[in-house]
Amino acid sequence: MHESRQKVILTGSIRLLILCIGACVMLYPFIYMILSSFKLNAEIIRTPPTFFPETFTWSNYGKVFLENRFGRFFFNSIWLTVVKTTLILYSSAFFGYVFSKLSFRGKDALFLFVLATMMIPWPVTIVPQYQLMTWFGWVGEYTSLIIPSLFSTFGIYMMRQYMAAVPDELVEAARIDGAGEFTIFHRIVMPDVTAALSALGIFQFLWVWDDYLWPFLMLQSMDRYTLPVGLSLFNGQYFNDNGGIFAAATISVMPVIIVYLLFQRQFVEGIAITGIKG
């Protein structure tokens, strides 16, 4: 018994050590980026490089906001990401409810058609979508970024799988009591899927926040640029200001970290329960 317990402790310690090493390897670039944002340019390009700043300075962050439109890019990304994530979460939950709790002819075929769209590589649709945006006159407007992405196939599939586990008896009882489908969806089903919505929200927030190619193709005014597009211009215009680039990159990842920390418990719960129920 004693030897068995020692073996368990040793195995657990080895696993913990491996996890710690893996975490350090993955966190090293992130930590180096943050520390470099407080270095002078001469120290950043020094060979061999330093890990901790020898001369600690906040000037890189001041230059980021005072010498370019980084603040405007940041606000544009926050606004666009919140709007798109909110709309996609609602549409995913709504159609997940339709495909899981409503009965109508051709439902399964329609759901298979929706899933089939996941097999189409997004680059294949760039040219047709760009032509459509040109016809509608939406090029240069945020409409071209919001409307084409109102529906997420992954989100619909995820919410459909989760809502399928909501008891049908609960929905039928509400219908017998005279509740309409919208009432059932908003007051009964939605409160029961908050964990899955939180998980999907973090995924969607990250995808929208990091989106570069489509905003780069659609937006024509610098006042409308999102942060990824603005960062690419910042890198080209201030290619010698390495400290400013590190500071801008550090600021750009903070919203994602904050969102994850705020919804970490719901995210883990949503992923775990969705995996079990799916």
Backbone as CSV, one residue per row, in Angstrom:
resi,resn,N_x,N_y,N_z,CA_x,CA_y,CA_z,C_x,C_y,C_z
1,MET,0.840,-1.208,0.000,0.000,0.000,0.000,0.873,1.256,0.000
2,HIS,1.926,1.231,0.823,2.821,2.381,0.910,3.562,2.617,-0.411
3,GLU,4.023,1.533,-1.030,4.719,1.650,-2.313,3.777,2.142,-3.402
4,SER,2.542,1.661,-3.351,1.555,2.109,-4.346,1.278,3.595,-4.219
5,ARG,1.207,4.075,-2.987,0.954,5.503,-2.767,2.129,6.337,-3.248
6,GLN,3.356,5.862,-2.977,4.537,6.576,-3.455,4.578,6.635,-4.976
7,LYS,4.153,5.542,-5.611,4.127,5.507,-7.067,3.136,6.523,-7.619
8,VAL,1.980,6.638,-6.971,0.968,7.603,-7.401,1.492,9.028,-7.247
9,ILE,2.153,9.303,-6.108,2.697,10.639,-5.865,3.784,10.971,-6.881
10,LEU,4.656,9.984,-7.166,5.723,10.205,-8.132,5.170,10.468,-9.522
11,THR,4.151,9.687,-9.914,3.528,9.885,-11.232,2.880,11.264,-11.336
12,GLY,2.184,11.665,-10.263,1.563,12.986,-10.264,2.577,14.106,-10.322
13,SER,3.699,13.931,-9.630,4.748,14.952,-9.636,5.372,15.091,-11.019
14,ILE,5.589,13.961,-11.687,6.152,14.001,-13.040,5.200,14.706,-13.998
15,ARG,3.909,14.394,-13.896,2.923,15.048,-14.759,2.885,16.544,-14.505
16,LEU,2.941,16.926,-13.216,2.926,18.350,-12.873,4.157,19.054,-13.414
17,LEU,5.298,18.390,-13.331,6.535,18.974,-13.844,6.457,19.178,-15.357
18,ILE,5.918,18.177,-16.063,5.779,18.288,-17.520,4.837,19.426,-17.886
19,LEU,3.730,19.558,-17.138,2.779,20.638,-17.394,3.409,22.001,-17.136
20,CYS,4.196,22.092,-16.075,4.859,23.366,-15.765,5.856,23.748,-16.856
21,ILE,6.608,22.758,-17.335,7.565,23.030,-18.408,6.832,23.483,-19.672
22,GLY,5.752,22.785,-20.009,4.972,23.169,-21.182,4.378,24.560,-21.041
23,ALA,3.894,24.889,-19.824,3.326,26.216,-19.593,4.389,27.300,-19.739
24,CYS,5.578,27.034,-19.224,6.675,28.011,-19.340,7.062,28.234,-20.803
25,VAL,7.102,27.155,-21.576,7.454,27.282,-22.992,6.422,28.121,-23.732
26,MET,5.143,27.897,-23.428,4.091,28.637,-24.122,3.993,30.081,-23.646
27,LEU,4.284,30.333,-22.358,4.158,31.675,-21.811,5.380,32.548,-22.081
28,TYR,6.491,31.930,-22.410,7.730,32.704,-22.587,7.581,33.824,-23.624
29,PRO,7.074,33.553,-24.845,6.944,34.664,-25.821,6.032,35.776,-25.332
30,PHE,4.959,35.392,-24.630,4.012,36.392,-24.126,4.670,37.271,-23.055
31,ILE,5.377,36.646,-22.117,6.043,37.400,-21.057,7.152,38.279,-21.641
32,TYR,7.884,37.732,-22.613,8.953,38.509,-23.245,8.375,39.731,-23.957
33,MET,7.216,39.579,-24.584,6.572,40.705,-25.261,6.219,41.797,-24.256
34,ILE,5.641,41.412,-23.119,5.253,42.402,-22.112,6.479,43.121,-21.551
35,LEU,7.507,42.359,-21.208,8.710,42.974,-20.648,9.406,43.871,-21.671
36,SER,9.395,43.466,-22.934,10.054,44.272,-23.969,9.319,45.581,-24.220
37,SER,8.019,45.618,-23.893,7.278,46.861,-24.078,7.742,47.948,-23.119
38,PHE,8.517,47.578,-22.089,9.048,48.555,-21.137,10.539,48.823,-21.358
39,LYS,11.069,48.332,-22.485,12.488,48.534,-22.777,12.688,49.675,-23.770
40,LEU,13.892,50.203,-23.774,14.285,51.155,-24.805,14.621,50.402,-26.093
41,ASN,14.506,51.076,-27.231,14.763,50.421,-28.508,16.178,49.864,-28.598
42,ALA,17.132,50.593,-28.048,18.520,50.127,-28.108,18.699,48.815,-27.359
43,GLU,17.959,48.665,-26.269,18.070,47.424,-25.497,17.367,46.268,-26.196
44,ILE,16.282,46.548,-26.907,15.530,45.495,-27.581,16.349,44.846,-28.687
45,ILE,17.099,45.658,-29.430,17.858,45.131,-30.569,19.266,44.690,-30.177
46,ARG,19.572,44.756,-28.897,20.909,44.386,-28.440,21.137,42.884,-28.600
47,THR,22.361,42.513,-28.903,22.763,41.109,-28.998,23.907,40.848,-28.020
48,PRO,23.729,39.852,-27.119,22.564,38.996,-26.926,21.415,39.759,-26.265
49,PRO,20.189,39.336,-26.499,19.043,40.074,-25.962,18.932,39.914,-24.446
50,THR,18.282,40.878,-23.826,18.009,40.821,-22.395,16.566,40.397,-22.177
51,PHE,16.326,39.702,-21.072,14.959,39.270,-20.766,14.236,40.334,-19.938
52,PHE,14.823,40.761,-18.842,14.243,41.816,-18.024,14.815,43.169,-18.466
53,PRO,13.975,44.205,-18.457,14.459,45.526,-18.901,15.491,46.096,-17.939
54,GLU,16.604,46.548,-18.486,17.621,47.204,-17.669,17.216,48.636,-17.339
55,THR,16.563,49.290,-18.289,16.033,50.636,-18.068,14.521,50.598,-18.265
56,PHE,13.785,50.657,-17.168,12.329,50.536,-17.221,11.724,51.859,-17.672
57,THR,10.868,51.818,-18.716,10.259,53.038,-19.246,8.817,52.793,-19.674
58,TRP,7.982,53.812,-19.451,6.584,53.786,-19.902,6.399,54.550,-21.213
59,SER,7.465,55.082,-21.748,7.348,55.968,-22.910,6.776,55.265,-24.131
60,ASN,7.001,53.952,-24.247,6.475,53.233,-25.408,4.950,53.289,-25.454
61,TYR,4.305,53.171,-24.292,2.844,53.221,-24.247,2.342,54.633,-24.544
62,GLY,3.080,55.644,-24.081,2.675,57.008,-24.386,2.749,57.300,-25.874
63,LYS,3.812,56.820,-26.528,3.959,57.055,-27.969,2.883,56.328,-28.765
64,VAL,2.481,55.154,-28.298,1.461,54.386,-29.007,0.173,55.184,-29.134
65,PHE,-0.239,55.858,-28.056,-1.516,56.564,-28.066,-1.388,58.013,-28.544
66,LEU,-0.236,58.613,-28.391,-0.097,60.032,-28.714,0.385,60.291,-30.129
67,GLU,1.133,59.361,-30.720,1.751,59.625,-32.010,1.059,58.931,-33.175
68,ASN,-0.038,58.248,-32.953,-0.780,57.608,-34.044,-2.221,57.413,-33.618
69,ARG,-2.992,56.706,-34.405,-4.425,56.532,-34.146,-4.729,55.207,-33.448
70,PHE,-3.818,54.739,-32.643,-4.012,53.450,-31.987,-5.275,53.441,-31.128
71,GLY,-5.540,54.548,-30.425,-6.745,54.616,-29.599,-8.004,54.447,-30.430
72,ARG,-8.019,55.040,-31.615,-9.172,54.915,-32.508,-9.315,53.486,-33.001
73,PHE,-8.201,52.861,-33.377,-8.243,51.468,-33.819,-8.773,50.571,-32.703
74,PHE,-8.320,50.828,-31.494,-8.731,50.018,-30.343,-10.236,50.150,-30.099
75,PHE,-10.743,51.370,-30.141,-12.184,51.595,-29.944,-12.988,50.916,-31.046
76,ASN,-12.542,51.028,-32.291,-13.253,50.392,-33.405,-13.340,48.880,-33.206
77,SER,-12.235,48.261,-32.782,-12.230,46.810,-32.578,-13.148,46.405,-31.437
78,ILE,-13.118,47.176,-30.343,-13.992,46.859,-29.207,-15.454,46.928,-29.634
79,TRP,-15.832,48.021,-30.302,-17.230,48.195,-30.721,-17.659,47.097,-31.681
80,LEU,-16.849,46.844,-32.695,-17.204,45.855,-33.706,-17.252,44.449,-33.118
81,THR,-16.308,44.122,-32.255,-16.269,42.784,-31.667,-17.466,42.541,-30.764
82,VAL,-17.835,43.523,-29.960,-18.993,43.372,-29.072,-20.278,43.203,-29.884
83,VAL,-20.443,44.023,-30.907,-21.665,43.947,-31.731,-21.751,42.606,-32.453
84,LYS,-20.680,42.192,-33.113,-20.707,40.944,-33.872,-20.874,39.743,-32.956
85,THR,-20.179,39.729,-31.837,-20.288,38.600,-30.908,-21.700,38.489,-30.353
86,THR,-22.306,39.620,-29.994,-23.672,39.605,-29.455,-24.658,39.078,-30.484
87,LEU,-24.564,39.563,-31.722,-25.492,39.124,-32.768,-25.300,37.645,-33.093
88,ILE,-24.055,37.195,-33.149,-23.793,35.789,-33.475,-24.265,34.876,-32.351
89,LEU,-24.082,35.289,-31.100,-24.563,34.478,-29.983,-26.082,34.331,-30.032
90,TYR,-26.766,35.426,-30.313,-28.231,35.349,-30.360,-28.703,34.489,-31.528
91,SER,-28.123,34.697,-32.720,-28.559,33.921,-33.883,-28.216,32.442,-33.706
92,SER,-27.080,32.144,-33.106,-26.700,30.747,-32.888,-27.653,30.073,-31.912
93,ALA,-27.990,30.788,-30.831,-28.921,30.223,-29.858,-30.312,30.050,-30.463
94,PHE,-30.743,31.032,-31.249,-32.088,30.958,-31.837,-32.209,29.789,-32.808
95,PHE,-31.265,29.662,-33.724,-31.345,28.568,-34.690,-31.008,27.225,-34.043
96,GLY,-30.203,27.246,-32.982,-29.996,26.017,-32.230,-31.296,25.536,-31.614
97,TYR,-32.116,26.473,-31.137,-33.428,26.117,-30.596,-34.353,25.600,-31.698
98,VAL,-34.321,26.253,-32.844,-35.173,25.829,-33.961,-34.853,24.395,-34.372
99,PHE,-33.574,24.076,-34.526,-33.182,22.749,-34.997,-33.281,21.676,-33.918
100,SER,-33.355,22.064,-32.664,-33.399,21.061,-31.597,-34.787,20.845,-31.018
101,LYS,-35.646,21.893,-31.023,-36.921,21.785,-30.323,-38.157,21.959,-31.208
102,LEU,-37.980,22.379,-32.436,-39.126,22.531,-33.318,-39.156,21.394,-34.322
103,SER,-40.356,21.016,-34.731,-40.534,19.948,-35.714,-41.164,20.540,-36.973
104,PHE,-40.512,20.369,-38.093,-41.059,20.828,-39.369,-40.434,19.990,-40.480
105,ARG,-41.095,19.975,-41.612,-40.656,19.146,-42.723,-39.321,19.658,-43.271
106,GLY,-38.424,18.722,-43.477,-37.121,19.044,-44.037,-36.120,19.576,-43.033
107,LYS,-36.411,19.445,-41.734,-35.508,19.995,-40.731,-34.130,19.334,-40.789
108,ASP,-34.108,18.011,-40.848,-32.830,17.293,-40.860,-32.020,17.611,-42.119
109,ALA,-32.703,17.689,-43.266,-32.000,18.013,-44.505,-31.435,19.426,-44.456
110,LEU,-32.212,20.345,-43.896,-31.741,21.725,-43.792,-30.548,21.822,-42.842
111,PHE,-30.595,21.060,-41.753,-29.480,21.084,-40.806,-28.215,20.497,-41.437
112,LEU,-28.373,19.445,-42.224,-27.226,18.879,-42.927,-26.646,19.871,-43.931
113,PHE,-27.528,20.640,-44.566,-27.053,21.662,-45.498,-26.255,22.736,-44.759
114,VAL,-26.730,23.118,-43.572,-25.997,24.098,-42.762,-24.628,23.553,-42.378
115,LEU,-24.583,22.290,-41.965,-23.303,21.688,-41.599,-22.370,21.587,-42.804
116,ALA,-22.944,21.369,-43.968,-22.117,21.228,-45.168,-21.351,22.508,-45.482
117,THR,-21.896,23.646,-45.061,-21.207,24.909,-45.321,-19.889,24.999,-44.546
118,MET,-19.745,24.199,-43.484,-18.486,24.197,-42.731,-17.348,23.584,-43.547
119,MET,-17.693,22.801,-44.568,-16.670,22.149,-45.382,-16.115,23.051,-46.477
120,ILE,-16.740,24.214,-46.667,-16.286,25.133,-47.712,-15.205,26.037,-47.130
121,PRO,-13.994,25.997,-47.643,-12.927,26.884,-47.127,-13.313,28.346,-47.307
122,TRP,-13.064,29.138,-46.273,-13.449,30.539,-46.340,-12.770,31.286,-47.479
123,PRO,-11.496,31.043,-47.782,-10.882,31.776,-48.913,-11.616,31.608,-50.232
124,VAL,-12.339,30.475,-50.399,-13.083,30.261,-51.638,-14.205,31.285,-51.792
125,THR,-14.731,31.765,-50.691,-15.879,32.677,-50.732,-15.475,34.152,-50.741
126,ILE,-14.183,34.447,-50.675,-13.760,35.845,-50.576,-14.194,36.650,-51.806
127,VAL,-13.913,36.135,-52.978,-14.241,36.874,-54.196,-15.747,37.078,-54.351
128,PRO,-16.594,36.025,-54.210,-18.045,36.260,-54.300,-18.555,37.244,-53.253
129,GLN,-18.055,37.133,-52.023,-18.504,38.061,-50.988,-18.069,39.490,-51.301
130,TYR,-16.865,39.634,-51.792,-16.398,40.980,-52.136,-17.263,41.568,-53.247
131,GLN,-17.631,40.747,-54.238,-18.483,41.232,-55.327,-19.856,41.633,-54.802
132,LEU,-20.393,40.834,-53.867,-21.690,41.182,-53.279,-21.623,42.497,-52.513
133,MET,-20.576,42.681,-51.739,-20.443,43.925,-50.981,-20.321,45.126,-51.932
134,THR,-19.674,44.914,-53.076,-19.557,45.993,-54.067,-20.916,46.325,-54.661
135,TRP,-21.693,45.300,-54.993,-23.031,45.518,-55.541,-23.936,46.252,-54.550
136,PHE,-23.844,45.882,-53.278,-24.688,46.505,-52.258,-24.192,47.894,-51.851
137,GLY,-22.980,48.241,-52.257,-22.417,49.526,-51.873,-21.961,49.576,-50.432
138,TRP,-21.571,48.442,-49.896,-21.175,48.361,-48.487,-19.666,48.411,-48.286
139,VAL,-18.882,48.439,-49.347,-17.426,48.494,-49.194,-17.046,49.787,-48.487
140,GLY,-16.240,49.659,-47.446,-15.855,50.819,-46.652,-16.733,51.040,-45.449
141,GLU,-17.821,50.263,-45.322,-18.749,50.407,-44.206,-18.645,49.199,-43.276
142,TYR,-19.016,49.423,-42.009,-19.025,48.311,-41.053,-20.091,47.274,-41.393
143,THR,-21.070,47.685,-42.191,-22.113,46.746,-42.611,-21.507,45.543,-43.321
144,SER,-20.452,45.762,-44.088,-19.818,44.673,-44.827,-19.120,43.687,-43.902
145,LEU,-18.841,44.091,-42.673,-18.219,43.198,-41.695,-19.245,42.496,-40.820
146,ILE,-20.399,43.127,-40.620,-21.398,42.591,-39.698,-22.368,41.650,-40.392
147,ILE,-22.965,42.088,-41.495,-24.016,41.304,-42.147,-23.535,39.929,-42.614
148,PRO,-22.397,39.808,-43.317,-22.001,38.472,-43.793,-21.698,37.476,-42.668
149,SER,-21.440,37.971,-41.472,-21.083,37.061,-40.376,-22.149,37.019,-39.285
150,LEU,-23.388,37.298,-39.662,-24.467,37.245,-38.674,-24.720,35.824,-38.173
151,PHE,-24.392,34.833,-38.984,-24.682,33.448,-38.639,-23.384,32.643,-38.610
152,SER,-23.239,31.860,-37.579,-22.061,31.019,-37.410,-22.495,29.555,-37.454
153,THR,-21.995,28.813,-38.444,-22.335,27.394,-38.544,-21.860,26.639,-37.318
154,PHE,-20.654,26.936,-36.870,-20.143,26.297,-35.660,-21.008,26.626,-34.453
155,GLY,-21.419,27.908,-34.335,-22.261,28.304,-33.215,-23.619,27.623,-33.245
156,ILE,-24.230,27.534,-34.416,-25.529,26.868,-34.533,-25.412,25.404,-34.154
157,TYR,-24.365,24.739,-34.643,-24.164,23.324,-34.323,-23.939,23.139,-32.828
158,MET,-23.108,23.973,-32.236,-22.811,23.847,-30.807,-24.052,24.055,-29.962
159,MET,-24.832,25.085,-30.253,-26.033,25.363,-29.460,-27.106,24.324,-29.707
160,ARG,-27.184,23.807,-30.918,-28.160,22.750,-31.204,-27.856,21.502,-30.392
161,GLN,-26.575,21.131,-30.314,-26.187,19.956,-29.536,-26.465,20.173,-28.057
162,TYR,-26.245,21.359,-27.567,-26.467,21.635,-26.151,-27.953,21.690,-25.829
163,MET,-28.722,22.366,-26.685,-30.156,22.508,-26.413,-30.900,21.194,-26.572
164,ALA,-30.332,20.258,-27.315,-30.985,18.956,-27.459,-31.104,18.239,-26.123
165,ALA,-30.227,18.603,-25.170,-30.265,17.963,-23.854,-31.259,18.634,-22.908
166,VAL,-31.799,19.799,-23.294,-32.837,20.432,-22.480,-34.102,19.571,-22.558
167,PRO,-34.692,19.178,-21.425,-35.845,18.259,-21.447,-36.977,18.748,-22.346
168,ASP,-37.431,17.872,-23.245,-38.565,18.219,-24.109,-39.831,18.410,-23.294
169,GLU,-39.918,17.705,-22.169,-41.103,17.831,-21.320,-41.264,19.251,-20.799
170,LEU,-40.136,19.914,-20.512,-40.182,21.288,-20.024,-40.733,22.219,-21.090
171,VAL,-40.307,22.006,-22.324,-40.795,22.834,-23.428,-42.268,22.553,-23.700
172,GLU,-42.652,21.280,-23.706,-44.047,20.915,-23.961,-44.972,21.450,-22.877
173,ALA,-44.494,21.431,-21.627,-45.316,21.962,-20.532,-45.554,23.457,-20.717
174,ALA,-44.547,24.165,-21.174,-44.710,25.599,-21.422,-45.682,25.847,-22.571
175,ARG,-45.632,25.004,-23.588,-46.562,25.149,-24.714,-47.993,24.876,-24.263
176,ILE,-48.164,23.882,-23.419,-49.505,23.569,-22.907,-50.058,24.729,-22.094
177,ASP,-49.158,25.426,-21.384,-49.586,26.576,-20.584,-49.855,27.807,-21.426
178,GLY,-49.622,27.698,-22.728,-49.944,28.801,-23.624,-48.781,29.690,-23.995
179,ALA,-47.589,29.312,-23.623,-46.425,30.134,-23.962,-46.078,29.963,-25.432
180,GLY,-45.717,31.060,-26.076,-45.282,31.012,-27.460,-43.839,30.567,-27.575
181,GLU,-43.420,30.307,-28.806,-42.062,29.808,-29.007,-41.011,30.839,-28.599
182,PHE,-41.266,32.114,-28.884,-40.307,33.134,-28.493,-40.220,33.249,-26.973
183,THR,-41.351,33.111,-26.298,-41.348,33.157,-24.832,-40.591,31.969,-24.257
184,ILE,-40.817,30.797,-24.822,-40.115,29.597,-24.365,-38.618,29.747,-24.589
185,PHE,-38.262,30.274,-25.757,-36.847,30.427,-26.088,-36.152,31.407,-25.148
186,HIS,-36.784,32.562,-24.901,-36.131,33.598,-24.115,-36.188,33.341,-22.610
187,ARG,-37.277,32.796,-22.119,-37.459,32.703,-20.670,-37.163,31.321,-20.092
188,ILE,-37.174,30.290,-20.922,-36.980,28.934,-20.398,-35.665,28.333,-20.892
189,VAL,-35.460,28.378,-22.204,-34.288,27.706,-22.771,-33.022,28.540,-22.599
190,MET,-33.077,29.825,-22.915,-31.882,30.666,-22.846,-31.216,30.666,-21.466
191,PRO,-31.976,30.808,-20.359,-31.311,30.766,-19.048,-30.625,29.440,-18.759
192,ASP,-31.019,28.381,-19.452,-30.451,27.064,-19.188,-29.192,26.794,-20.008
193,VAL,-28.851,27.677,-20.913,-27.694,27.439,-21.792,-26.650,28.545,-21.656
194,THR,-26.629,29.228,-20.524,-25.686,30.324,-20.345,-24.232,29.837,-20.373
195,ALA,-23.984,28.625,-19.867,-22.613,28.106,-19.863,-22.112,27.905,-21.292
196,ALA,-22.947,27.320,-22.135,-22.557,27.109,-23.530,-22.409,28.440,-24.261
197,LEU,-23.278,29.395,-23.961,-23.168,30.705,-24.585,-21.873,31.409,-24.175
198,SER,-21.470,31.227,-22.917,-20.220,31.829,-22.461,-19.033,31.234,-23.206
199,ALA,-19.031,29.910,-23.359,-17.938,29.264,-24.089,-17.902,29.733,-25.538
200,LEU,-19.063,29.751,-26.184,-19.125,30.205,-27.567,-18.755,31.675,-27.672
201,GLY,-19.152,32.470,-26.672,-18.837,33.890,-26.700,-17.340,34.159,-26.667
202,ILE,-16.604,33.378,-25.861,-15.152,33.566,-25.799,-14.516,33.192,-27.134
203,PHE,-14.953,32.058,-27.698,-14.440,31.672,-29.012,-14.696,32.774,-30.042
204,GLN,-15.944,33.242,-30.073,-16.329,34.211,-31.088,-15.624,35.547,-30.875
205,PHE,-15.504,35.959,-29.628,-14.800,37.205,-29.324,-13.360,37.146,-29.827
206,LEU,-12.712,36.016,-29.611,-11.326,35.860,-30.055,-11.236,35.885,-31.573
207,TRP,-12.151,35.192,-32.264,-12.100,35.131,-33.723,-12.333,36.507,-34.343
208,VAL,-13.322,37.229,-33.811,-13.624,38.552,-34.368,-12.500,39.535,-34.047
209,TRP,-11.975,39.466,-32.841,-10.928,40.387,-32.428,-9.671,40.227,-33.280
210,ASP,-9.353,38.985,-33.644,-8.131,38.714,-34.412,-8.342,38.764,-35.920
211,ASP,-9.557,38.987,-36.374,-9.821,38.968,-37.806,-9.072,40.103,-38.506
212,TYR,-8.338,39.747,-39.524,-7.519,40.742,-40.226,-7.879,40.883,-41.709
213,LEU,-7.965,39.760,-42.433,-8.054,39.818,-43.884,-9.317,40.527,-44.364
214,TRP,-10.489,40.117,-43.856,-11.740,40.705,-44.348,-11.857,42.190,-44.002
215,PRO,-11.564,42.611,-42.766,-11.554,44.059,-42.512,-10.545,44.801,-43.369
216,PHE,-9.411,44.187,-43.652,-8.401,44.833,-44.496,-8.933,45.050,-45.910
217,LEU,-9.729,44.094,-46.413,-10.284,44.215,-47.756,-11.455,45.193,-47.808
218,MET,-12.228,45.261,-46.740,-13.461,46.046,-46.765,-13.266,47.499,-46.357
219,LEU,-12.479,47.760,-45.328,-12.377,49.105,-44.777,-11.373,49.930,-45.574
220,GLN,-11.765,51.144,-45.924,-10.935,51.999,-46.767,-10.462,53.264,-46.057
221,SER,-11.073,53.578,-44.919,-10.708,54.776,-44.176,-9.967,54.381,-42.901
222,MET,-8.891,55.096,-42.593,-8.125,54.795,-41.385,-8.948,55.020,-40.129
223,ASP,-9.924,55.908,-40.192,-10.778,56.153,-39.034,-11.662,54.951,-38.708
224,ARG,-11.811,54.026,-39.656,-12.639,52.852,-39.452,-11.819,51.569,-39.247
225,TYR,-10.513,51.658,-39.345,-9.676,50.467,-39.238,-9.830,49.799,-37.870
226,THR,-9.807,48.486,-37.892,-9.777,47.717,-36.652,-8.327,47.575,-36.186
227,LEU,-8.154,47.039,-34.994,-6.820,46.967,-34.410,-5.848,46.107,-35.211
228,PRO,-6.235,44.892,-35.684,-5.274,44.124,-36.493,-4.816,44.862,-37.741
229,VAL,-5.733,45.540,-38.424,-5.358,46.302,-39.613,-4.474,47.481,-39.223
230,GLY,-4.840,48.157,-38.147,-4.049,49.286,-37.700,-2.654,48.882,-37.252
231,LEU,-2.530,47.710,-36.621,-1.218,47.243,-36.187,-0.300,46.982,-37.377
232,SER,-0.851,46.475,-38.460,-0.022,46.219,-39.642,0.520,47.528,-40.215
233,LEU,-0.289,48.582,-40.195,0.188,49.885,-40.667,1.198,50.476,-39.693
234,PHE,0.925,50.262,-38.401,1.844,50.756,-37.387,3.221,50.125,-37.565
235,ASN,3.254,48.849,-37.861,4.522,48.141,-38.038,5.268,48.655,-39.260
236,GLY,4.537,49.006,-40.299,5.201,49.500,-41.494,5.677,50.933,-41.352
237,GLN,4.905,51.749,-40.640,5.244,53.163,-40.524,6.326,53.407,-39.481
238,TYR,6.289,52.632,-38.404,7.232,52.826,-37.312,8.071,51.562,-37.124
239,PHE,8.681,51.109,-38.209,9.399,49.840,-38.165,10.610,49.878,-37.243
240,ASN,11.159,51.079,-36.940,12.303,51.189,-36.039,11.883,51.299,-34.580
241,ASP,10.610,51.584,-34.332,10.126,51.746,-32.961,9.673,50.388,-32.427
242,ASN,10.643,49.524,-32.114,10.310,48.186,-31.643,9.574,48.208,-30.309
243,GLY,9.938,49.143,-29.440,9.244,49.251,-28.161,7.782,49.599,-28.338
244,GLY,7.493,50.489,-29.292,6.094,50.835,-29.561,5.312,49.662,-30.107
245,ILE,5.960,48.857,-30.949,5.285,47.676,-31.496,4.964,46.682,-30.397
246,PHE,5.919,46.454,-29.486,5.668,45.543,-28.360,4.560,46.085,-27.458
247,ALA,4.544,47.393,-27.237,3.503,47.981,-26.398,2.129,47.852,-27.049
248,ALA,2.062,48.107,-28.355,0.786,47.977,-29.068,0.297,46.542,-29.055
249,ALA,1.196,45.587,-29.257,0.809,44.184,-29.242,0.330,43.767,-27.858
250,THR,0.972,44.271,-26.808,0.565,43.946,-25.439,-0.838,44.448,-25.156
251,ILE,-1.107,45.691,-25.549,-2.440,46.252,-25.322,-3.493,45.481,-26.108
252,SER,-3.142,45.039,-27.304,-4.128,44.389,-28.175,-4.594,43.041,-27.632
253,VAL,-3.779,42.357,-26.835,-4.180,41.045,-26.324,-4.888,41.150,-24.981
254,MET,-4.865,42.306,-24.338,-5.459,42.438,-23.013,-6.974,42.206,-22.987
255,PRO,-7.749,42.739,-23.951,-9.197,42.479,-23.901,-9.548,40.996,-23.929
256,VAL,-8.827,40.215,-24.724,-9.098,38.776,-24.787,-8.807,38.118,-23.443
257,ILE,-7.706,38.505,-22.819,-7.351,37.940,-21.513,-8.395,38.321,-20.470
258,ILE,-8.835,39.573,-20.492,-9.838,40.033,-19.525,-11.147,39.267,-19.698
259,VAL,-11.590,39.111,-20.948,-12.834,38.376,-21.210,-12.724,36.942,-20.715
260,TYR,-11.587,36.304,-20.974,-11.419,34.916,-20.526,-11.417,34.826,-19.002
261,LEU,-10.738,35.755,-18.322,-10.689,35.712,-16.860,-12.063,35.943,-16.252
262,LEU,-12.856,36.814,-16.861,-14.193,37.100,-16.338,-15.140,35.916,-16.504
263,PHE,-14.989,35.189,-17.619,-15.913,34.092,-17.917,-15.223,32.730,-17.907
264,GLN,-14.149,32.622,-17.145,-13.378,31.382,-17.136,-14.200,30.206,-16.620
265,ARG,-14.917,30.418,-15.525,-15.694,29.322,-14.950,-16.785,28.867,-15.905
266,GLN,-17.516,29.821,-16.498,-18.566,29.462,-17.446,-17.987,28.810,-18.688
267,PHE,-16.795,29.271,-19.109,-16.162,28.697,-20.292,-15.818,27.228,-20.070
268,VAL,-15.171,26.923,-18.955,-14.790,25.538,-18.653,-16.026,24.674,-18.486
269,GLU,-17.020,25.197,-17.786,-18.254,24.435,-17.593,-18.966,24.179,-18.913
270,GLY,-19.014,25.201,-19.760,-19.688,25.041,-21.052,-19.003,24.032,-21.940
271,ILE,-17.661,24.060,-21.994,-16.919,23.110,-22.810,-17.109,21.695,-22.289
272,ALA,-17.027,21.528,-20.961,-17.151,20.188,-20.381,-18.544,19.606,-20.595
273,ILE,-19.561,20.418,-20.287,-20.930,19.911,-20.399,-21.308,19.686,-21.867
274,THR,-20.884,20.605,-22.737,-21.186,20.434,-24.164,-20.544,19.158,-24.702
275,GLY,-19.320,18.884,-24.277,-18.657,17.655,-24.726,-19.382,16.410,-24.259
276,ILE,-19.888,16.459,-23.003,-20.609,15.301,-22.472,-21.949,15.123,-23.172
277,LYS,-22.660,16.254,-23.319,-24.005,16.161,-23.903,-23.952,15.944,-25.400
278,GLY,-22.896,16.468,-26.057,-22.806,16.319,-27.513,-22.563,14.892,-27.918
